[in-house]
């Protein structure tokens, strides 16, 4: 691979024991290479000795296979460094997770068989990292409400920690929000490489969350991720005060997607036991509780990606929920939802009385 030399030295990424995704190819568009942040990403992937290709055009081609399953496999082995379009500077609200969403990347390196991105992104599910992140950050201040806390979610279309060793973009976001008076960053992950984040000047303006689930779900449906135990140890590192070797961050747990699997009370009780062991100290902790749901489009895509999945997507056992645009999703019926919600909220109140449950959906 021939490319221009650069003096940017990549920051050490994560501890060796962390679960790292290593793409089989890294593609750079000409526009991405022209960006200083694109050069920073280039230096990081070069230091990892990954195969790099500088494209001739600002388009991604050659990622489609003979069918959707093969396209998925090619895409999930690819990191493409591109420039986010100008439209990305116009933010969209993302309740109940945050006030606004912005993106440092699109596409996720994990292989979750219930993936919420299925059918929501255009084209092959390649992981696209954005080389013009600094420009995006410069525009966020216009969305902050002076004198109020304004939250920004950066995990809607990617797992930012899952690609952090390749991009450094999550750390850049944390540093930015550490300088803000009214802006607060939120991110969530199923990976565990947090060591490079511990000493960042976050100023309490970043909430680090991890998505966790009962073991029968996490072990069978969440391929390519860190184990739940590893995620919780990463959360512990982030939450511990600096005096104890931690990052001193506000933290959170996203329990999702909640499913009434066989013996679900026992499995989720075990999950709460594990959480309590990892967070056996006072910390700023929140919970977000999300039940499983799917759309006709996401079901079709997921069955193309994972034809042998055991994920329950039987419409006959679900209730139809419509949005204001006429779209539908399949959710659990009212009685099941009430039973699940009562269990989770009572367990959290009993075990973590100072924690906040931000929402149930």
DRENTILUM-857902 format. One record per residue (C-alpha): residue number from 1; residue in three letters; x, y, z. Coordinates in pm, whole numbers, padded with zeros to 5 digits. Layout:
residues N
SEVEX  k  r  c1  c2  c3
SEVEX  NUM  ALA  X  Y  Z
...
***
This chain:
residues 361
SEVEX  k  r  c1  c2  c3
SEVEX  1  UNK  00000  00000  00000
SEVEX  2  UNK  00137  00339  -00099
SEVEX  3  UNK  00024  00649  00082
SEVEX  4  UNK  00146  00989  00193
SEVEX  5  UNK  00354  00991  00510
SEVEX  6  UNK  00207  01143  00824
SEVEX  7  UNK  00353  01262  01151
SEVEX  8  UNK  00044  01186  01355
SEVEX  9  UNK  00113  00920  01616
SEVEX  10  UNK  -00195  00717  01714
SEVEX  11  UNK  -00289  00705  02079
SEVEX  12  UNK  -00251  00362  02240
SEVEX  13  UNK  -00585  00199  02201
SEVEX  14  UNK  -00688  -00050  02469
SEVEX  15  UNK  -00564  -00321  02699
SEVEX  16  UNK  -00463  -00648  02527
SEVEX  17  UNK  -00736  -00848  02695
SEVEX  18  UNK  -01012  -00640  02537
SEVEX  19  UNK  -01230  -00780  02260
SEVEX  20  UNK  -01115  -00602  01943
SEVEX  21  UNK  -01270  -00607  01599
SEVEX  22  UNK  -01005  -00615  01328
SEVEX  23  UNK  -01138  -00554  00976
SEVEX  24  UNK  -00996  -00755  00689
SEVEX  25  UNK  -00980  -00442  00474
SEVEX  26  UNK  -00980  -00069  00543
SEVEX  27  UNK  -01094  00158  00261
SEVEX  28  UNK  -01029  00533  00245
SEVEX  29  UNK  -01201  00766  00004
SEVEX  30  UNK  -00995  01055  -00140
SEVEX  31  UNK  -01210  01304  00052
SEVEX  32  UNK  -01144  01120  00378
SEVEX  33  UNK  -00767  01115  00323
SEVEX  34  UNK  -00778  01492  00267
SEVEX  35  UNK  -00921  01547  00616
SEVEX  36  UNK  -00677  01585  00909
SEVEX  37  UNK  -00893  01346  01114
SEVEX  38  UNK  -00882  01102  00825
SEVEX  39  UNK  -00503  01114  00845
SEVEX  40  UNK  -00526  01043  01218
SEVEX  41  UNK  -00737  00734  01150
SEVEX  42  UNK  -00494  00629  00876
SEVEX  43  UNK  -00206  00644  01122
SEVEX  44  UNK  -00394  00427  01370
SEVEX  45  UNK  -00483  00153  01122
SEVEX  46  UNK  -00131  00159  00977
SEVEX  47  UNK  00006  00099  01327
SEVEX  48  UNK  -00212  -00213  01344
SEVEX  49  UNK  -00074  -00343  01011
SEVEX  50  UNK  -00419  -00373  00858
SEVEX  51  UNK  -00468  -00399  00479
SEVEX  52  UNK  -00542  -00047  00351
SEVEX  53  UNK  -00671  00069  00015
SEVEX  54  UNK  -00699  00430  -00100
SEVEX  55  UNK  -00994  00445  -00341
SEVEX  56  UNK  -00990  00639  -00667
SEVEX  57  UNK  -01336  00785  -00609
SEVEX  58  UNK  -01552  00896  -00320
SEVEX  59  UNK  -01779  00595  -00364
SEVEX  60  UNK  -01777  00251  -00206
SEVEX  61  UNK  -01805  -00029  -00459
SEVEX  62  UNK  -01733  -00401  -00476
SEVEX  63  UNK  -01900  -00479  -00145
SEVEX  64  UNK  -02196  -00674  -00278
SEVEX  65  UNK  -02193  -01053  -00295
SEVEX  66  UNK  -02415  -01290  -00484
SEVEX  67  UNK  -02684  -01264  -00216
SEVEX  68  UNK  -02765  -01059  00093
SEVEX  69  UNK  -02592  -01304  00327
SEVEX  70  UNK  -02267  -01281  00131
SEVEX  71  UNK  -02299  -00902  00109
SEVEX  72  UNK  -02340  -00895  00486
SEVEX  73  UNK  -02027  -01105  00540
SEVEX  74  UNK  -01813  -00887  00310
SEVEX  75  UNK  -01943  -00565  00465
SEVEX  76  UNK  -01894  -00677  00824
SEVEX  77  UNK  -01525  -00740  00750
SEVEX  78  UNK  -01477  -00389  00610
SEVEX  79  UNK  -01402  -00051  00763
SEVEX  80  UNK  -01458  00237  00523
SEVEX  81  UNK  -01333  00582  00618
SEVEX  82  UNK  -01547  00839  00443
SEVEX  83  UNK  -01673  01196  00479
SEVEX  84  UNK  -02018  01237  00631
SEVEX  85  UNK  -02256  01431  00403
SEVEX  86  UNK  -02345  01794  00479
SEVEX  87  UNK  -02693  01678  00584
SEVEX  88  UNK  -02535  01513  00890
SEVEX  89  UNK  -02480  01860  01040
SEVEX  90  UNK  -02857  01897  01079
SEVEX  91  UNK  -02930  01698  01393
SEVEX  92  UNK  -03244  01498  01470
SEVEX  93  UNK  -03404  01449  01812
SEVEX  94  UNK  -03378  01097  01953
SEVEX  95  UNK  -03618  01058  02248
SEVEX  96  UNK  -03618  00894  02493
SEVEX  97  UNK  -03243  00830  02469
SEVEX  98  UNK  -03128  01193  02435
SEVEX  99  UNK  -03221  01537  02309
SEVEX  100  UNK  -03020  01502  01988
SEVEX  101  UNK  -02821  01244  01794
SEVEX  102  UNK  -02503  01287  01593
SEVEX  103  UNK  -02276  01032  01431
SEVEX  104  UNK  -01905  00953  01433
SEVEX  105  UNK  -01973  00641  01225
SEVEX  106  UNK  -02248  00427  01076
SEVEX  107  UNK  -02257  00049  01091
SEVEX  108  UNK  -02158  -00184  01372
SEVEX  109  UNK  -01888  -00454  01394
SEVEX  110  UNK  -02099  -00680  01619
SEVEX  111  UNK  -02324  -00962  01496
SEVEX  112  UNK  -02639  -00928  01704
SEVEX  113  UNK  -02918  -01134  01555
SEVEX  114  UNK  -03182  -00884  01674
SEVEX  115  UNK  -02986  -00586  01528
SEVEX  116  UNK  -03188  -00264  01538
SEVEX  117  UNK  -02989  -00127  01242
SEVEX  118  UNK  -03128  -00398  01012
SEVEX  119  UNK  -03317  -00222  00737
SEVEX  120  UNK  -03251  00127  00875
SEVEX  121  UNK  -02927  00209  00688
SEVEX  122  UNK  -02893  00232  00313
SEVEX  123  UNK  -02671  -00008  00120
SEVEX  124  UNK  -02445  -00288  00243
SEVEX  125  UNK  -02388  -00284  00622
SEVEX  126  UNK  -02023  -00180  00595
SEVEX  127  UNK  -01882  00007  00896
SEVEX  128  UNK  -01829  00368  00787
SEVEX  129  UNK  -01616  00596  01006
SEVEX  130  UNK  -01641  00969  00940
SEVEX  131  UNK  -01321  01159  00870
SEVEX  132  UNK  -01482  01501  00918
SEVEX  133  UNK  -01577  01447  01282
SEVEX  134  UNK  -01417  01777  01400
SEVEX  135  UNK  -01654  01973  01173
SEVEX  136  UNK  -01950  01785  01320
SEVEX  137  UNK  -01840  01865  01674
SEVEX  138  UNK  -01803  02234  01589
SEVEX  139  UNK  -02172  02248  01495
SEVEX  140  UNK  -02308  02088  01812
SEVEX  141  UNK  -02290  02403  02023
SEVEX  142  UNK  -02577  02555  01827
SEVEX  143  UNK  -02806  02284  01964
SEVEX  144  UNK  -02721  02338  02331
SEVEX  145  UNK  -02975  02515  02550
SEVEX  146  UNK  -02791  02773  02755
SEVEX  147  UNK  -02827  02715  03126
SEVEX  148  UNK  -02979  02370  03073
SEVEX  149  UNK  -02828  02028  03020
SEVEX  150  UNK  -02859  01919  02657
SEVEX  151  UNK  -02782  01555  02581
SEVEX  152  UNK  -02630  01415  02262
SEVEX  153  UNK  -02641  01044  02171
SEVEX  154  UNK  -02358  00911  01952
SEVEX  155  UNK  -02451  00541  01945
SEVEX  156  UNK  -02764  00536  01730
SEVEX  157  UNK  -02598  00392  01419
SEVEX  158  UNK  -02280  00234  01552
SEVEX  159  UNK  -02100  00093  01853
SEVEX  160  UNK  -01841  00370  01905
SEVEX  161  UNK  -01627  00170  02149
SEVEX  162  UNK  -01618  -00124  01909
SEVEX  163  UNK  -01419  00082  01656
SEVEX  164  UNK  -01239  00317  01896
SEVEX  165  UNK  -00902  00141  01861
SEVEX  166  UNK  -00924  00213  01487
SEVEX  167  UNK  -01056  00569  01492
SEVEX  168  UNK  -00997  00745  01825
SEVEX  169  UNK  -01322  00927  01755
SEVEX  170  UNK  -01500  00847  02080
SEVEX  171  UNK  -01213  00993  02283
SEVEX  172  UNK  -01226  01307  02067
SEVEX  173  UNK  -01598  01342  02145
SEVEX  174  UNK  -01537  01293  02517
SEVEX  175  UNK  -01265  01560  02515
SEVEX  176  UNK  -01495  01801  02330
SEVEX  177  UNK  -01786  01759  02572
SEVEX  178  UNK  -01549  01798  02864
SEVEX  179  UNK  -01510  02161  02755
SEVEX  180  UNK  -01884  02235  02733
SEVEX  181  UNK  -02099  02403  02994
SEVEX  182  UNK  -02436  02273  02878
SEVEX  183  UNK  -02364  01977  02647
SEVEX  184  UNK  -02354  01614  02762
SEVEX  185  UNK  -02243  01311  02562
SEVEX  186  UNK  -02403  00965  02582
SEVEX  187  UNK  -02269  00645  02430
SEVEX  188  UNK  -02341  00274  02467
SEVEX  189  UNK  -02142  -00037  02376
SEVEX  190  UNK  -02116  -00415  02385
SEVEX  191  UNK  -01735  -00406  02378
SEVEX  192  UNK  -01491  -00356  02666
SEVEX  193  UNK  -01180  -00167  02552
SEVEX  194  UNK  -01202  00132  02785
SEVEX  195  UNK  -00848  00176  02920
SEVEX  196  UNK  -00761  00462  02684
SEVEX  197  UNK  -01070  00652  02804
SEVEX  198  UNK  -00997  00646  03177
SEVEX  199  UNK  -00773  00951  03199
SEVEX  200  UNK  -00962  01178  02958
SEVEX  201  UNK  -01079  01521  03086
SEVEX  202  UNK  -01451  01441  03064
SEVEX  203  UNK  -01556  01681  03342
SEVEX  204  UNK  -01858  01463  03417
SEVEX  205  UNK  -02013  01548  03080
SEVEX  206  UNK  -02006  01196  02932
SEVEX  207  UNK  -02227  00911  03045
SEVEX  208  UNK  -02080  00573  02950
SEVEX  209  UNK  -02336  00294  02914
SEVEX  210  UNK  -02314  -00074  02835
SEVEX  211  UNK  -02582  -00290  02682
SEVEX  212  UNK  -02629  -00613  02876
SEVEX  213  UNK  -02870  -00904  02876
SEVEX  214  UNK  -02943  -01242  03030
SEVEX  215  UNK  -02684  -01505  02941
SEVEX  216  UNK  -02909  -01718  02714
SEVEX  217  UNK  -02963  -01408  02500
SEVEX  218  UNK  -02614  -01258  02509
SEVEX  219  UNK  -02434  -01587  02441
SEVEX  220  UNK  -02664  -01703  02161
SEVEX  221  UNK  -02764  -01380  01986
SEVEX  222  UNK  -02472  -01136  02033
SEVEX  223  UNK  -02185  -01257  01817
SEVEX  224  UNK  -01849  -01083  01803
SEVEX  225  UNK  -01898  -00887  02124
SEVEX  226  UNK  -01730  -00888  02464
SEVEX  227  UNK  -01895  -01109  02725
SEVEX  228  UNK  -02144  -00948  02961
SEVEX  229  UNK  -01897  -01007  03247
SEVEX  230  UNK  -01626  -00819  03054
SEVEX  231  UNK  -01863  -00532  02974
SEVEX  232  UNK  -01950  -00498  03341
SEVEX  233  UNK  -01585  -00495  03441
SEVEX  234  UNK  -01529  -00221  03181
SEVEX  235  UNK  -01821  -00029  03331
SEVEX  236  UNK  -01667  -00071  03674
SEVEX  237  UNK  -01338  00078  03551
SEVEX  238  UNK  -01517  00378  03406
SEVEX  239  UNK  -01729  00437  03717
SEVEX  240  UNK  -01459  00398  03983
SEVEX  241  UNK  -01317  00729  04107
SEVEX  242  UNK  -00969  00826  03980
SEVEX  243  UNK  -00830  00770  04330
SEVEX  244  UNK  -00915  00401  04283
SEVEX  245  UNK  -00774  00381  03931
SEVEX  246  UNK  -01100  00448  03748
SEVEX  247  UNK  -01235  00714  03518
SEVEX  248  UNK  -01490  00873  03749
SEVEX  249  UNK  -01754  00881  03478
SEVEX  250  UNK  -02131  00884  03515
SEVEX  251  UNK  -02238  00540  03390
SEVEX  252  UNK  -02545  00350  03281
SEVEX  253  UNK  -02683  00013  03183
SEVEX  254  UNK  -02909  -00050  02888
SEVEX  255  UNK  -03086  -00383  02938
SEVEX  256  UNK  -03195  -00470  02587
SEVEX  257  UNK  -03366  -00633  02421
SEVEX  258  UNK  -03564  -00769  02715
SEVEX  259  UNK  -03734  -01098  02623
SEVEX  260  UNK  -03964  -01327  02824
SEVEX  261  UNK  -03754  -01633  02747
SEVEX  262  UNK  -03803  -01960  02933
SEVEX  263  UNK  -03726  -01911  03303
SEVEX  264  UNK  -03666  -01544  03235
SEVEX  265  UNK  -03700  -01433  03598
SEVEX  266  UNK  -03415  -01661  03704
SEVEX  267  UNK  -03188  -01553  03418
SEVEX  268  UNK  -03247  -01182  03472
SEVEX  269  UNK  -03206  -01222  03849
SEVEX  270  UNK  -02865  -01372  03776
SEVEX  271  UNK  -02787  -01072  03555
SEVEX  272  UNK  -02875  -00832  03837
SEVEX  273  UNK  -02657  -01034  04074
SEVEX  274  UNK  -02362  -00990  03836
SEVEX  275  UNK  -02431  -00618  03800
SEVEX  276  UNK  -02442  -00577  04177
SEVEX  277  UNK  -02106  -00754  04214
SEVEX  278  UNK  -01944  -00527  03954
SEVEX  279  UNK  -02091  -00205  04094
SEVEX  280  UNK  -02043  -00265  04466
SEVEX  281  UNK  -01977  00104  04534
SEVEX  282  UNK  -02171  00429  04506
SEVEX  283  UNK  -02174  00575  04158
SEVEX  284  UNK  -02387  00790  03928
SEVEX  285  UNK  -02590  00510  03766
SEVEX  286  UNK  -02887  00502  03529
SEVEX  287  UNK  -03091  00222  03370
SEVEX  288  UNK  -03266  00212  03034
SEVEX  289  UNK  -03507  -00077  02978
SEVEX  290  UNK  -03597  -00178  02622
SEVEX  291  UNK  -03821  -00470  02535
SEVEX  292  UNK  -03772  -00659  02210
SEVEX  293  UNK  -03955  -00535  01903
SEVEX  294  UNK  -03920  -00568  01528
SEVEX  295  UNK  -04067  -00434  01205
SEVEX  296  UNK  -04161  -00625  00891
SEVEX  297  UNK  -03857  -00476  00717
SEVEX  298  UNK  -03612  -00558  00995
SEVEX  299  UNK  -03743  -00915  01016
SEVEX  300  UNK  -03688  -00965  00643
SEVEX  301  UNK  -03333  -00828  00662
SEVEX  302  UNK  -03242  -01024  00976
SEVEX  303  UNK  -03359  -01351  00821
SEVEX  304  UNK  -03137  -01279  00520
SEVEX  305  UNK  -02839  -01207  00746
SEVEX  306  UNK  -02906  -01488  00995
SEVEX  307  UNK  -03115  -01756  00820
SEVEX  308  UNK  -03068  -02001  01108
SEVEX  309  UNK  -03151  -01760  01390
SEVEX  310  UNK  -03351  -01879  01690
SEVEX  311  UNK  -03476  -01525  01757
SEVEX  312  UNK  -03852  -01521  01816
SEVEX  313  UNK  -04015  -01300  01552
SEVEX  314  UNK  -04357  -01463  01541
SEVEX  315  UNK  -04607  -01186  01462
SEVEX  316  UNK  -04900  -01395  01589
SEVEX  317  UNK  -04771  -01363  01947
SEVEX  318  UNK  -04721  -00986  01930
SEVEX  319  UNK  -04923  -00668  01932
SEVEX  320  UNK  -04901  -00416  01647
SEVEX  321  UNK  -04782  -00070  01741
SEVEX  322  UNK  -04808  00213  01487
SEVEX  323  UNK  -04606  00533  01469
SEVEX  324  UNK  -04728  00873  01353
SEVEX  325  UNK  -04599  00806  01001
SEVEX  326  UNK  -04803  00488  00960
SEVEX  327  UNK  -04515  00248  01017
SEVEX  328  UNK  -04569  -00060  01232
SEVEX  329  UNK  -04366  -00262  01476
SEVEX  330  UNK  -04444  -00579  01665
SEVEX  331  UNK  -04420  -00556  02044
SEVEX  332  UNK  -04521  -00778  02335
SEVEX  333  UNK  -04882  -00758  02448
SEVEX  334  UNK  -04988  -00535  02736
SEVEX  335  UNK  -04995  -00805  03005
SEVEX  336  UNK  -04645  -00933  02921
SEVEX  337  UNK  -04506  -00580  02910
SEVEX  338  UNK  -04660  -00497  03248
SEVEX  339  UNK  -04520  -00814  03406
SEVEX  340  UNK  -04172  -00753  03267
SEVEX  341  UNK  -04168  -00386  03363
SEVEX  342  UNK  -04283  -00454  03718
SEVEX  343  UNK  -04008  -00711  03768
SEVEX  344  UNK  -03727  -00496  03632
SEVEX  345  UNK  -03825  -00176  03808
SEVEX  346  UNK  -03873  -00352  04141
SEVEX  347  UNK  -03536  -00530  04114
SEVEX  348  UNK  -03359  -00205  04035
SEVEX  349  UNK  -03533  -00017  04317
SEVEX  350  UNK  -03439  -00292  04564
SEVEX  351  UNK  -03078  -00335  04458
SEVEX  352  UNK  -02982  00014  04336
SEVEX  353  UNK  -03201  00262  04527
SEVEX  354  UNK  -02998  00563  04412
SEVEX  355  UNK  -03007  00471  04044
SEVEX  356  UNK  -03249  00631  03801
SEVEX  357  UNK  -03462  00436  03555
SEVEX  358  UNK  -03470  00673  03260
SEVEX  359  UNK  -03740  00495  03063
SEVEX  360  UNK  -03914  00169  02976
SEVEX  361  UNK  -04008  00102  02617
***
